[in-house]
């Protein structure tokens, strides 16, 4: 099916899900890429203490803190 035909069906309110390969669908913004970051020992201890307090893994805490900072910078 050509893109213009697909767009017309979508614009007309037709269910277009049957034309999509949902098994191959992915959200590009959610893909992960591994990075290595070196932290001083004191910072790791602080991160671990806070992660334990919140009951989450260190990696989750780091992601949360970075995401919060990025959102604040966007505002």
Secondary structure as GFF3:
##gff-version 3
##sequence-region A 1 75
A	DSSP	alpha_helix	3	11	.	.	.	ID=ss1
A	DSSP	three_ten_helix	17	19	.	.	.	ID=ss2
A	DSSP	three_ten_helix	22	24	.	.	.	ID=ss3
A	DSSP	three_ten_helix	28	30	.	.	.	ID=ss4
A	DSSP	alpha_helix	41	54	.	.	.	ID=ss5
A	DSSP	alpha_helix	58	74	.	.	.	ID=ss6
###
